[in-house]
Amino acid sequence: MRWLSLAGTVIIGLWSVWLLLLAYRVVGKPAGQNPRYDASIEYWSGTFKVMGVIGLLAVALEVAAIIVERL
């Protein structure tokens, strides 16, 4: 069961990083290339940032729980 939790944590962590990269326009189309894409990123960037931070906090809590369990 611990491996399943760890795998889920890794998936959540990777997804959170991806959302933050999208929100800050590190990945994806460059700004100004496609107005529809720019509008959708403008609309969703706040949600991406919040979900990315929440996901990273969940990963941090899971890692802390694993460390405490080992002590």
PQR file of N, CA, C, O and H, with PARSE charges and radii, in Angstrom:
ATOM      1  N   MET A   1       0.815  -1.189   0.000 -0.4000 1.5000
ATOM      2  CA  MET A   1       0.000   0.000   0.000 -0.0000 2.0000
ATOM      3  C   MET A   1       0.864   1.260   0.000  0.5500 1.7000
ATOM      4  O   MET A   1       0.469   2.291  -0.545 -0.5500 1.4000
ATOM      5  N   ARG A   2       2.041   1.171   0.613 -0.4000 1.5000
ATOM      6  CA  ARG A   2       2.929   2.330   0.647 -0.0000 2.0000
ATOM      7  C   ARG A   2       3.380   2.700  -0.763  0.5500 1.7000
ATOM      8  O   ARG A   2       3.520   3.883  -1.075 -0.5500 1.4000
ATOM      9  H   ARG A   2       2.362   0.333   1.056  0.4000 1.0000
ATOM     10  N   TRP A   3       3.611   1.697  -1.623 -0.4000 1.5000
ATOM     11  CA  TRP A   3       4.051   1.974  -2.981 -0.0000 2.0000
ATOM     12  C   TRP A   3       2.969   2.672  -3.784  0.5500 1.7000
ATOM     13  O   TRP A   3       3.261   3.540  -4.607 -0.5500 1.4000
ATOM     14  H   TRP A   3       3.497   0.736  -1.370  0.4000 1.0000
ATOM     15  N   LEU A   4       1.731   2.297  -3.550 -0.4000 1.5000
ATOM     16  CA  LEU A   4       0.629   2.948  -4.240 -0.0000 2.0000
ATOM     17  C   LEU A   4       0.546   4.417  -3.842  0.5500 1.7000
ATOM     18  O   LEU A   4       0.350   5.291  -4.687 -0.5500 1.4000
ATOM     19  H   LEU A   4       1.494   1.592  -2.882  0.4000 1.0000
ATOM     20  N   SER A   5       0.697   4.677  -2.554 -0.4000 1.5000
ATOM     21  CA  SER A   5       0.683   6.054  -2.067 -0.0000 2.0000
ATOM     22  C   SER A   5       1.851   6.846  -2.641  0.5500 1.7000
ATOM     23  O   SER A   5       1.692   8.004  -3.029 -0.5500 1.4000
ATOM     24  H   SER A   5       0.857   3.968  -1.868  0.4000 1.0000
ATOM     25  N   LEU A   6       3.013   6.228  -2.695 -0.4000 1.5000
ATOM     26  CA  LEU A   6       4.187   6.894  -3.236 -0.0000 2.0000
ATOM     27  C   LEU A   6       4.013   7.180  -4.728  0.5500 1.7000
ATOM     28  O   LEU A   6       4.382   8.256  -5.200 -0.5500 1.4000
ATOM     29  H   LEU A   6       3.142   5.288  -2.380  0.4000 1.0000
ATOM     30  N   ALA A   7       3.459   6.232  -5.465 -0.4000 1.5000
ATOM     31  CA  ALA A   7       3.214   6.436  -6.899 -0.0000 2.0000
ATOM     32  C   ALA A   7       2.213   7.567  -7.121  0.5500 1.7000
ATOM     33  O   ALA A   7       2.394   8.394  -8.015 -0.5500 1.4000
ATOM     34  H   ALA A   7       3.160   5.358  -5.082  0.4000 1.0000
ATOM     35  N   GLY A   8       1.173   7.601  -6.318 -0.4000 1.5000
ATOM     36  CA  GLY A   8       0.202   8.688  -6.415 -0.0000 2.0000
ATOM     37  C   GLY A   8       0.827  10.029  -6.101  0.5500 1.7000
ATOM     38  O   GLY A   8       0.510  11.035  -6.736 -0.5500 1.4000
ATOM     39  H   GLY A   8       1.026   6.930  -5.592  0.4000 1.0000
ATOM     40  N   THR A   9       1.714  10.045  -5.124 -0.4000 1.5000
ATOM     41  CA  THR A   9       2.395  11.279  -4.755 -0.0000 2.0000
ATOM     42  C   THR A   9       3.282  11.765  -5.890  0.5500 1.7000
ATOM     43  O   THR A   9       3.324  12.961  -6.175 -0.5500 1.4000
ATOM     44  H   THR A   9       1.971   9.227  -4.608  0.4000 1.0000
ATOM     45  N   VAL A  10       3.981  10.863  -6.532 -0.4000 1.5000
ATOM     46  CA  VAL A  10       4.836  11.241  -7.653 -0.0000 2.0000
ATOM     47  C   VAL A  10       3.996  11.798  -8.796  0.5500 1.7000
ATOM     48  O   VAL A  10       4.366  12.803  -9.404 -0.5500 1.4000
ATOM     49  H   VAL A  10       3.947   9.891  -6.300  0.4000 1.0000
ATOM     50  N   ILE A  11       2.879  11.160  -9.092 -0.4000 1.5000
ATOM     51  CA  ILE A  11       1.997  11.638 -10.165 -0.0000 2.0000
ATOM     52  C   ILE A  11       1.452  13.019  -9.835  0.5500 1.7000
ATOM     53  O   ILE A  11       1.444  13.900 -10.695 -0.5500 1.4000
ATOM     54  H   ILE A  11       2.578  10.344  -8.599  0.4000 1.0000
ATOM     55  N   ILE A  12       0.997  13.221  -8.605 -0.4000 1.5000
ATOM     56  CA  ILE A  12       0.484  14.532  -8.201 -0.0000 2.0000
ATOM     57  C   ILE A  12       1.581  15.587  -8.279  0.5500 1.7000
ATOM     58  O   ILE A  12       1.337  16.709  -8.721 -0.5500 1.4000
ATOM     59  H   ILE A  12       1.003  12.506  -7.906  0.4000 1.0000
ATOM     60  N   GLY A  13       2.782  15.228  -7.851 -0.4000 1.5000
ATOM     61  CA  GLY A  13       3.901  16.166  -7.907 -0.0000 2.0000
ATOM     62  C   GLY A  13       4.241  16.578  -9.329  0.5500 1.7000
ATOM     63  O   GLY A  13       4.439  17.761  -9.609 -0.5500 1.4000
ATOM     64  H   GLY A  13       2.979  14.316  -7.491  0.4000 1.0000
ATOM     65  N   LEU A  14       4.310  15.603 -10.226 -0.4000 1.5000
ATOM     66  CA  LEU A  14       4.612  15.920 -11.624 -0.0000 2.0000
ATOM     67  C   LEU A  14       3.515  16.758 -12.264  0.5500 1.7000
ATOM     68  O   LEU A  14       3.802  17.693 -13.012 -0.5500 1.4000
ATOM     69  H   LEU A  14       4.149  14.642  -9.998  0.4000 1.0000
ATOM     70  N   TRP A  15       2.268  16.429 -11.975 -0.4000 1.5000
ATOM     71  CA  TRP A  15       1.144  17.189 -12.518 -0.0000 2.0000
ATOM     72  C   TRP A  15       1.160  18.620 -11.978  0.5500 1.7000
ATOM     73  O   TRP A  15       0.866  19.560 -12.715 -0.5500 1.4000
ATOM     74  H   TRP A  15       2.035  15.670 -11.368  0.4000 1.0000
ATOM     75  N   SER A  16       1.497  18.790 -10.709 -0.4000 1.5000
ATOM     76  CA  SER A  16       1.554  20.124 -10.112 -0.0000 2.0000
ATOM     77  C   SER A  16       2.630  20.974 -10.757  0.5500 1.7000
ATOM     78  O   SER A  16       2.413  22.152 -11.040 -0.5500 1.4000
ATOM     79  H   SER A  16       1.736  18.026 -10.110  0.4000 1.0000
ATOM     80  N   VAL A  17       3.794  20.378 -10.990 -0.4000 1.5000
ATOM     81  CA  VAL A  17       4.877  21.113 -11.658 -0.0000 2.0000
ATOM     82  C   VAL A  17       4.451  21.498 -13.075  0.5500 1.7000
ATOM     83  O   VAL A  17       4.718  22.614 -13.520 -0.5500 1.4000
ATOM     84  H   VAL A  17       3.970  19.421 -10.760  0.4000 1.0000
ATOM     85  N   TRP A  18       3.793  20.584 -13.782 -0.4000 1.5000
ATOM     86  CA  TRP A  18       3.326  20.872 -15.142 -0.0000 2.0000
ATOM     87  C   TRP A  18       2.330  22.036 -15.130  0.5500 1.7000
ATOM     88  O   TRP A  18       2.412  22.926 -15.977 -0.5500 1.4000
ATOM     89  H   TRP A  18       3.577  19.677 -13.421  0.4000 1.0000
ATOM     90  N   LEU A  19       1.400  22.039 -14.186 -0.4000 1.5000
ATOM     91  CA  LEU A  19       0.429  23.135 -14.109 -0.0000 2.0000
ATOM     92  C   LEU A  19       1.114  24.466 -13.840  0.5500 1.7000
ATOM     93  O   LEU A  19       0.752  25.482 -14.433 -0.5500 1.4000
ATOM     94  H   LEU A  19       1.334  21.316 -13.498  0.4000 1.0000
ATOM     95  N   LEU A  20       2.098  24.469 -12.955 -0.4000 1.5000
ATOM     96  CA  LEU A  20       2.821  25.712 -12.677 -0.0000 2.0000
ATOM     97  C   LEU A  20       3.621  26.173 -13.895  0.5500 1.7000
ATOM     98  O   LEU A  20       3.689  27.371 -14.171 -0.5500 1.4000
ATOM     99  H   LEU A  20       2.392  23.643 -12.473  0.4000 1.0000
ATOM    100  N   LEU A  21       4.219  25.247 -14.616 -0.4000 1.5000
ATOM    101  CA  LEU A  21       4.945  25.624 -15.826 -0.0000 2.0000
ATOM    102  C   LEU A  21       4.007  26.203 -16.878  0.5500 1.7000
ATOM    103  O   LEU A  21       4.367  27.155 -17.571 -0.5500 1.4000
ATOM    104  H   LEU A  21       4.163  24.274 -14.392  0.4000 1.0000
ATOM    105  N   LEU A  22       2.814  25.642 -17.004 -0.4000 1.5000
ATOM    106  CA  LEU A  22       1.829  26.201 -17.926 -0.0000 2.0000
ATOM    107  C   LEU A  22       1.365  27.581 -17.476  0.5500 1.7000
ATOM    108  O   LEU A  22       1.244  28.495 -18.292 -0.5500 1.4000
ATOM    109  H   LEU A  22       2.522  24.869 -16.441  0.4000 1.0000
ATOM    110  N   ALA A  23       1.108  27.733 -16.188 -0.4000 1.5000
ATOM    111  CA  ALA A  23       0.598  29.005 -15.671 -0.0000 2.0000
ATOM    112  C   ALA A  23       1.593  30.134 -15.867  0.5500 1.7000
ATOM    113  O   ALA A  23       1.202  31.267 -16.148 -0.5500 1.4000
ATOM    114  H   ALA A  23       1.206  26.991 -15.525  0.4000 1.0000
ATOM    115  N   TYR A  24       2.868  29.835 -15.724 -0.4000 1.5000
ATOM    116  CA  TYR A  24       3.894  30.869 -15.874 -0.0000 2.0000
ATOM    117  C   TYR A  24       4.480  30.930 -17.281  0.5500 1.7000
ATOM    118  O   TYR A  24       5.493  31.591 -17.506 -0.5500 1.4000
ATOM    119  H   TYR A  24       3.185  28.914 -15.496  0.4000 1.0000
ATOM    120  N   ARG A  25       3.838  30.235 -18.235 -0.4000 1.5000
ATOM    121  CA  ARG A  25       4.180  30.268 -19.654 -0.0000 2.0000
ATOM    122  C   ARG A  25       5.602  29.805 -19.952  0.5500 1.7000
ATOM    123  O   ARG A  25       6.236  30.305 -20.882 -0.5500 1.4000
ATOM    124  H   ARG A  25       3.015  29.698 -18.053  0.4000 1.0000
ATOM    125  N   VAL A  26       6.105  28.856 -19.170 -0.4000 1.5000
ATOM    126  CA  VAL A  26       7.418  28.283 -19.437 -0.0000 2.0000
ATOM    127  C   VAL A  26       7.302  27.257 -20.562  0.5500 1.7000
ATOM    128  O   VAL A  26       8.184  27.158 -21.416 -0.5500 1.4000
ATOM    129  H   VAL A  26       5.590  28.450 -18.415  0.4000 1.0000
ATOM    130  N   VAL A  27       6.209  26.496 -20.555 -0.4000 1.5000
ATOM    131  CA  VAL A  27       5.935  25.539 -21.625 -0.0000 2.0000
ATOM    132  C   VAL A  27       4.689  26.010 -22.368  0.5500 1.7000
ATOM    133  O   VAL A  27       3.917  26.822 -21.858 -0.5500 1.4000
ATOM    134  H   VAL A  27       5.494  26.576 -19.861  0.4000 1.0000
ATOM    135  N   GLY A  28       4.508  25.504 -23.545 -0.4000 1.5000
ATOM    136  CA  GLY A  28       3.355  25.899 -24.349 -0.0000 2.0000
ATOM    137  C   GLY A  28       3.774  26.877 -25.438  0.5500 1.7000
ATOM    138  O   GLY A  28       4.960  27.124 -25.658 -0.5500 1.4000
ATOM    139  H   GLY A  28       5.134  24.845 -23.960  0.4000 1.0000
ATOM    140  N   LYS A  29       2.785  27.416 -26.103 -0.4000 1.5000
ATOM    141  CA  LYS A  29       3.056  28.355 -27.181 -0.0000 2.0000
ATOM    142  C   LYS A  29       3.544  29.686 -26.615  0.5500 1.7000
ATOM    143  O   LYS A  29       3.123  30.098 -25.534 -0.5500 1.4000
ATOM    144  H   LYS A  29       1.822  27.215 -25.925  0.4000 1.0000
ATOM    145  N   PRO A  30       4.429  30.352 -27.344 -0.5600 1.5000
ATOM    146  CA  PRO A  30       4.879  31.668 -26.894  0.2800 2.0000
ATOM    147  C   PRO A  30       3.728  32.681 -26.906  0.5500 1.7000
ATOM    148  O   PRO A  30       2.785  32.558 -27.687 -0.5500 1.4000
ATOM    149  N   ALA A  31       3.824  33.663 -26.043 -0.4000 1.5000
ATOM    150  CA  ALA A  31       2.778  34.699 -25.975 -0.0000 2.0000
ATOM    151  C   ALA A  31       2.695  35.451 -27.298  0.5500 1.7000
ATOM    152  O   ALA A  31       3.717  35.777 -27.902 -0.5500 1.4000
ATOM    153  H   ALA A  31       4.591  33.763 -25.409  0.4000 1.0000
ATOM    154  N   GLY A  32       1.473  35.722 -27.741 -0.4000 1.5000
ATOM    155  CA  GLY A  32       1.243  36.471 -28.963 -0.0000 2.0000
ATOM    156  C   GLY A  32       1.149  35.633 -30.226  0.5500 1.7000
ATOM    157  O   GLY A  32       0.828  36.163 -31.289 -0.5500 1.4000
ATOM    158  H   GLY A  32       0.643  35.456 -27.251  0.4000 1.0000
ATOM    159  N   GLN A  33       1.417  34.365 -30.137 -0.4000 1.5000
ATOM    160  CA  GLN A  33       1.392  33.525 -31.336 -0.0000 2.0000
ATOM    161  C   GLN A  33      -0.030  33.101 -31.696  0.5500 1.7000
ATOM    162  O   GLN A  33      -0.374  33.022 -32.875 -0.5500 1.4000
ATOM    163  H   GLN A  33       1.678  33.934 -29.273  0.4000 1.0000
ATOM    164  N   ASN A  34      -0.857  32.828 -30.683 -0.4000 1.5000
ATOM    165  CA  ASN A  34      -2.219  32.381 -30.922 -0.0000 2.0000
ATOM    166  C   ASN A  34      -3.125  33.086 -29.913  0.5500 1.7000
ATOM    167  O   ASN A  34      -3.024  32.824 -28.714 -0.5500 1.4000
ATOM    168  H   ASN A  34      -0.577  32.892 -29.725  0.4000 1.0000
ATOM    169  N   PRO A  35      -4.008  33.974 -30.374 -0.5600 1.5000
ATOM    170  CA  PRO A  35      -4.859  34.725 -29.438  0.2800 2.0000
ATOM    171  C   PRO A  35      -5.802  33.838 -28.616  0.5500 1.7000
ATOM    172  O   PRO A  35      -6.067  34.136 -27.451 -0.5500 1.4000
ATOM    173  N   ARG A  36      -6.308  32.759 -29.208 -0.4000 1.5000
ATOM    174  CA  ARG A  36      -7.199  31.870 -28.453 -0.0000 2.0000
ATOM    175  C   ARG A  36      -6.440  31.166 -27.335  0.5500 1.7000
ATOM    176  O   ARG A  36      -6.963  31.026 -26.229 -0.5500 1.4000
ATOM    177  H   ARG A  36      -6.093  32.518 -30.154  0.4000 1.0000
ATOM    178  N   TYR A  37      -5.224  30.725 -27.605 -0.4000 1.5000
ATOM    179  CA  TYR A  37      -4.402  30.080 -26.585 -0.0000 2.0000
ATOM    180  C   TYR A  37      -4.058  31.079 -25.485  0.5500 1.7000
ATOM    181  O   TYR A  37      -4.112  30.748 -24.300 -0.5500 1.4000
ATOM    182  H   TYR A  37      -4.799  30.839 -28.503  0.4000 1.0000
ATOM    183  N   ASP A  38      -3.703  32.300 -25.877 -0.4000 1.5000
ATOM    184  CA  ASP A  38      -3.392  33.345 -24.896 -0.0000 2.0000
ATOM    185  C   ASP A  38      -4.585  33.610 -23.991  0.5500 1.7000
ATOM    186  O   ASP A  38      -4.433  33.762 -22.779 -0.5500 1.4000
ATOM    187  H   ASP A  38      -3.659  32.569 -26.839  0.4000 1.0000
ATOM    188  N   ALA A  39      -5.777  33.664 -24.585 -0.4000 1.5000
ATOM    189  CA  ALA A  39      -6.984  33.921 -23.794 -0.0000 2.0000
ATOM    190  C   ALA A  39      -7.268  32.777 -22.825  0.5500 1.7000
ATOM    191  O   ALA A  39      -7.657  33.010 -21.681 -0.5500 1.4000
ATOM    192  H   ALA A  39      -5.901  33.540 -25.569  0.4000 1.0000
ATOM    193  N   SER A  40      -7.076  31.551 -23.281 -0.4000 1.5000
ATOM    194  CA  SER A  40      -7.357  30.413 -22.392 -0.0000 2.0000
ATOM    195  C   SER A  40      -6.345  30.340 -21.253  0.5500 1.7000
ATOM    196  O   SER A  40      -6.714  30.030 -20.120 -0.5500 1.4000
ATOM    197  H   SER A  40      -6.761  31.361 -24.211  0.4000 1.0000
ATOM    198  N   ILE A  41      -5.078  30.622 -21.535 -0.4000 1.5000
ATOM    199  CA  ILE A  41      -4.073  30.624 -20.469 -0.0000 2.0000
ATOM    200  C   ILE A  41      -4.347  31.777 -19.509  0.5500 1.7000
ATOM    201  O   ILE A  41      -4.209  31.616 -18.296 -0.5500 1.4000
ATOM    202  H   ILE A  41      -4.778  30.874 -22.455  0.4000 1.0000
ATOM    203  N   GLU A  42      -4.730  32.924 -20.029 -0.4000 1.5000
ATOM    204  CA  GLU A  42      -5.072  34.068 -19.171 -0.0000 2.0000
ATOM    205  C   GLU A  42      -6.238  33.705 -18.239  0.5500 1.7000
ATOM    206  O   GLU A  42      -6.239  34.057 -17.059 -0.5500 1.4000
ATOM    207  H   GLU A  42      -4.842  33.055 -21.014  0.4000 1.0000
ATOM    208  N   TYR A  43      -7.219  33.002 -18.790 -0.4000 1.5000
ATOM    209  CA  TYR A  43      -8.395  32.621 -18.016 -0.0000 2.0000
ATOM    210  C   TYR A  43      -8.061  31.588 -16.944  0.5500 1.7000
ATOM    211  O   TYR A  43      -8.530  31.696 -15.811 -0.5500 1.4000
ATOM    212  H   TYR A  43      -7.218  32.717 -19.748  0.4000 1.0000
ATOM    213  N   TRP A  44      -7.248  30.580 -17.296 -0.4000 1.5000
ATOM    214  CA  TRP A  44      -6.989  29.455 -16.409 -0.0000 2.0000
ATOM    215  C   TRP A  44      -5.720  29.580 -15.572  0.5500 1.7000
ATOM    216  O   TRP A  44      -5.487  28.731 -14.711 -0.5500 1.4000
ATOM    217  H   TRP A  44      -6.867  30.492 -18.216  0.4000 1.0000
ATOM    218  N   SER A  45      -4.902  30.586 -15.784 -0.4000 1.5000
ATOM    219  CA  SER A  45      -3.605  30.636 -15.098 -0.0000 2.0000
ATOM    220  C   SER A  45      -3.749  30.724 -13.581  0.5500 1.7000
ATOM    221  O   SER A  45      -2.947  30.135 -12.857 -0.5500 1.4000
ATOM    222  H   SER A  45      -5.091  31.275 -16.483  0.4000 1.0000
ATOM    223  N   GLY A  46      -4.724  31.427 -13.099 -0.4000 1.5000
ATOM    224  CA  GLY A  46      -4.939  31.503 -11.651 -0.0000 2.0000
ATOM    225  C   GLY A  46      -5.275  30.145 -11.059  0.5500 1.7000
ATOM    226  O   GLY A  46      -4.763  29.772 -10.004 -0.5500 1.4000
ATOM    227  H   GLY A  46      -5.376  31.906 -13.687  0.4000 1.0000
ATOM    228  N   THR A  47      -6.135  29.414 -11.742 -0.4000 1.5000
ATOM    229  CA  THR A  47      -6.499  28.065 -11.290 -0.0000 2.0000
ATOM    230  C   THR A  47      -5.292  27.136 -11.346  0.5500 1.7000
ATOM    231  O   THR A  47      -5.072  26.341 -10.432 -0.5500 1.4000
ATOM    232  H   THR A  47      -6.552  29.718 -12.599  0.4000 1.0000
ATOM    233  N   PHE A  48      -4.512  27.238 -12.419 -0.4000 1.5000
ATOM    234  CA  PHE A  48      -3.316  26.404 -12.536 -0.0000 2.0000
ATOM    235  C   PHE A  48      -2.344  26.683 -11.400  0.5500 1.7000
ATOM    236  O   PHE A  48      -1.763  25.754 -10.839 -0.5500 1.4000
ATOM    237  H   PHE A  48      -4.691  27.884 -13.161  0.4000 1.0000
ATOM    238  N   LYS A  49      -2.164  27.953 -11.057 -0.4000 1.5000
ATOM    239  CA  LYS A  49      -1.238  28.313  -9.979 -0.0000 2.0000
ATOM    240  C   LYS A  49      -1.720  27.765  -8.644  0.5500 1.7000
ATOM    241  O   LYS A  49      -0.932  27.198  -7.887 -0.5500 1.4000
ATOM    242  H   LYS A  49      -2.636  28.707 -11.513  0.4000 1.0000
ATOM    243  N   VAL A  50      -2.995  27.927  -8.349 -0.4000 1.5000
ATOM    244  CA  VAL A  50      -3.540  27.428  -7.083 -0.0000 2.0000
ATOM    245  C   VAL A  50      -3.440  25.916  -7.007  0.5500 1.7000
ATOM    246  O   VAL A  50      -3.000  25.378  -5.991 -0.5500 1.4000
ATOM    247  H   VAL A  50      -3.635  28.388  -8.964  0.4000 1.0000
ATOM    248  N   MET A  51      -3.839  25.222  -8.060 -0.4000 1.5000
ATOM    249  CA  MET A  51      -3.784  23.763  -8.054 -0.0000 2.0000
ATOM    250  C   MET A  51      -2.343  23.257  -7.994  0.5500 1.7000
ATOM    251  O   MET A  51      -2.070  22.240  -7.356 -0.5500 1.4000
ATOM    252  H   MET A  51      -4.197  25.658  -8.885  0.4000 1.0000
ATOM    253  N   GLY A  52      -1.433  23.952  -8.646 -0.4000 1.5000
ATOM    254  CA  GLY A  52      -0.031  23.560  -8.593 -0.0000 2.0000
ATOM    255  C   GLY A  52       0.542  23.682  -7.194  0.5500 1.7000
ATOM    256  O   GLY A  52       1.255  22.791  -6.734 -0.5500 1.4000
ATOM    257  H   GLY A  52      -1.655  24.778  -9.164  0.4000 1.0000
ATOM    258  N   VAL A  53       0.237  24.773  -6.518 -0.4000 1.5000
ATOM    259  CA  VAL A  53       0.735  24.969  -5.158 -0.0000 2.0000
ATOM    260  C   VAL A  53       0.098  23.966  -4.201  0.5500 1.7000
ATOM    261  O   VAL A  53       0.784  23.406  -3.346 -0.5500 1.4000
ATOM    262  H   VAL A  53      -0.342  25.497  -6.893  0.4000 1.0000
ATOM    263  N   ILE A  54      -1.200  23.736  -4.335 -0.4000 1.5000
ATOM    264  CA  ILE A  54      -1.880  22.756  -3.476 -0.0000 2.0000
ATOM    265  C   ILE A  54      -1.292  21.361  -3.698  0.5500 1.7000
ATOM    266  O   ILE A  54      -1.090  20.613  -2.742 -0.5500 1.4000
ATOM    267  H   ILE A  54      -1.757  24.191  -5.029  0.4000 1.0000
ATOM    268  N   GLY A  55      -1.022  21.015  -4.943 -0.4000 1.5000
ATOM    269  CA  GLY A  55      -0.425  19.718  -5.235 -0.0000 2.0000
ATOM    270  C   GLY A  55       0.964  19.575  -4.629  0.5500 1.7000
ATOM    271  O   GLY A  55       1.301  18.520  -4.092 -0.5500 1.4000
ATOM    272  H   GLY A  55      -1.186  21.623  -5.720  0.4000 1.0000
ATOM    273  N   LEU A  56       1.770  20.627  -4.710 -0.4000 1.5000
ATOM    274  CA  LEU A  56       3.105  20.568  -4.118 -0.0000 2.0000
ATOM    275  C   LEU A  56       3.038  20.504  -2.595  0.5500 1.7000
ATOM    276  O   LEU A  56       3.869  19.849  -1.965 -0.5500 1.4000
ATOM    277  H   LEU A  56       1.496  21.484  -5.147  0.4000 1.0000
ATOM    278  N   LEU A  57       2.064  21.174  -2.003 -0.4000 1.5000
ATOM    279  CA  LEU A  57       1.879  21.060  -0.554 -0.0000 2.0000
ATOM    280  C   LEU A  57       1.466  19.640  -0.164  0.5500 1.7000
ATOM    281  O   LEU A  57       1.918  19.117   0.854 -0.5500 1.4000
ATOM    282  H   LEU A  57       1.389  21.706  -2.514  0.4000 1.0000
ATOM    283  N   ALA A  58       0.616  19.024  -0.968 -0.4000 1.5000
ATOM    284  CA  ALA A  58       0.213  17.639  -0.697 -0.0000 2.0000
ATOM    285  C   ALA A  58       1.410  16.703  -0.790  0.5500 1.7000
ATOM    286  O   ALA A  58       1.541  15.779   0.012 -0.5500 1.4000
ATOM    287  H   ALA A  58       0.248  19.449  -1.795  0.4000 1.0000
ATOM    288  N   VAL A  59       2.272  16.936  -1.755 -0.4000 1.5000
ATOM    289  CA  VAL A  59       3.482  16.124  -1.888 -0.0000 2.0000
ATOM    290  C   VAL A  59       4.377  16.317  -0.668  0.5500 1.7000
ATOM    291  O   VAL A  59       4.917  15.350  -0.131 -0.5500 1.4000
ATOM    292  H   VAL A  59       2.165  17.687  -2.406  0.4000 1.0000
ATOM    293  N   ALA A  60       4.535  17.567  -0.230 -0.4000 1.5000
ATOM    294  CA  ALA A  60       5.370  17.843   0.939 -0.0000 2.0000
ATOM    295  C   ALA A  60       4.813  17.152   2.182  0.5500 1.7000
ATOM    296  O   ALA A  60       5.575  16.607   2.981 -0.5500 1.4000
ATOM    297  H   ALA A  60       4.096  18.353  -0.666  0.4000 1.0000
ATOM    298  N   LEU A  61       3.490  17.170   2.352 -0.4000 1.5000
ATOM    299  CA  LEU A  61       2.878  16.494   3.494 -0.0000 2.0000
ATOM    300  C   LEU A  61       3.073  14.983   3.424  0.5500 1.7000
ATOM    301  O   LEU A  61       3.316  14.340   4.445 -0.5500 1.4000
ATOM    302  H   LEU A  61       2.871  17.613   1.703  0.4000 1.0000
ATOM    303  N   GLU A  62       2.970  14.425   2.243 -0.4000 1.5000
ATOM    304  CA  GLU A  62       3.168  12.982   2.080 -0.0000 2.0000
ATOM    305  C   GLU A  62       4.610  12.597   2.385  0.5500 1.7000
ATOM    306  O   GLU A  62       4.859  11.593   3.052 -0.5500 1.4000
ATOM    307  H   GLU A  62       2.772  14.947   1.414  0.4000 1.0000
ATOM    308  N   VAL A  63       5.544  13.379   1.907 -0.4000 1.5000
ATOM    309  CA  VAL A  63       6.957  13.104   2.181 -0.0000 2.0000
ATOM    310  C   VAL A  63       7.228  13.229   3.676  0.5500 1.7000
ATOM    311  O   VAL A  63       7.951  12.411   4.244 -0.5500 1.4000
ATOM    312  H   VAL A  63       5.342  14.195   1.366  0.4000 1.0000
ATOM    313  N   ALA A  64       6.650  14.252   4.320 -0.4000 1.5000
ATOM    314  CA  ALA A  64       6.822  14.410   5.764 -0.0000 2.0000
ATOM    315  C   ALA A  64       6.227  13.214   6.513  0.5500 1.7000
ATOM    316  O   ALA A  64       6.811  12.750   7.492 -0.5500 1.4000
ATOM    317  H   ALA A  64       6.063  14.916   3.858  0.4000 1.0000
ATOM    318  N   ALA A  65       5.088  12.717   6.071 -0.4000 1.5000
ATOM    319  CA  ALA A  65       4.475  11.559   6.723 -0.0000 2.0000
ATOM    320  C   ALA A  65       5.357  10.318   6.556  0.5500 1.7000
ATOM    321  O   ALA A  65       5.473   9.521   7.487 -0.5500 1.4000
ATOM    322  H   ALA A  65       4.613  13.093   5.276  0.4000 1.0000
ATOM    323  N   ILE A  66       5.969  10.144   5.407 -0.4000 1.5000
ATOM    324  CA  ILE A  66       6.857   9.003   5.195 -0.0000 2.0000
ATOM    325  C   ILE A  66       8.079   9.117   6.092  0.5500 1.7000
ATOM    326  O   ILE A  66       8.519   8.125   6.674 -0.5500 1.4000
ATOM    327  H   ILE A  66       5.875  10.792   4.651  0.4000 1.0000
ATOM    328  N   ILE A  67       8.628  10.318   6.209 -0.4000 1.5000
ATOM    329  CA  ILE A  67       9.800  10.509   7.065 -0.0000 2.0000
ATOM    330  C   ILE A  67       9.464  10.257   8.529  0.5500 1.7000
ATOM    331  O   ILE A  67      10.225   9.593   9.232 -0.5500 1.4000
ATOM    332  H   ILE A  67       8.271  11.124   5.737  0.4000 1.0000
ATOM    333  N   VAL A  68       8.331  10.780   8.995 -0.4000 1.5000
ATOM    334  CA  VAL A  68       7.929  10.584  10.382 -0.0000 2.0000
ATOM    335  C   VAL A  68       7.665   9.114  10.653  0.5500 1.7000
ATOM    336  O   VAL A  68       7.978   8.620  11.737 -0.5500 1.4000
ATOM    337  H   VAL A  68       7.713  11.320   8.423  0.4000 1.0000
ATOM    338  N   GLU A  69       7.097   8.411   9.689 -0.4000 1.5000
ATOM    339  CA  GLU A  69       6.809   6.985   9.854 -0.0000 2.0000
ATOM    340  C   GLU A  69       8.111   6.189  10.024  0.5500 1.7000
ATOM    341  O   GLU A  69       8.142   5.202  10.758 -0.5500 1.4000
ATOM    342  H   GLU A  69       6.843   8.812   8.809  0.4000 1.0000
ATOM    343  N   ARG A  70       9.157   6.609   9.364 -0.4000 1.5000
ATOM    344  CA  ARG A  70      10.441   5.910   9.438 -0.0000 2.0000
ATOM    345  C   ARG A  70      11.159   6.160  10.763  0.5500 1.7000
ATOM    346  O   ARG A  70      11.995   5.352  11.169 -0.5500 1.4000
ATOM    347  H   ARG A  70       9.131   7.411   8.767  0.4000 1.0000
ATOM    348  N   LEU A  71      10.844   7.273  11.448 -0.4000 1.5000
ATOM    349  CA  LEU A  71      11.557   7.605  12.698 -0.0000 2.0000
ATOM    350  C   LEU A  71      11.082   6.802  13.859  0.5500 1.7000
ATOM    351  O   LEU A  71      11.584   6.968  14.971 -0.5500 1.4000
ATOM    352  H   LEU A  71      10.165   7.928  11.119  0.4000 1.0000
TER
END
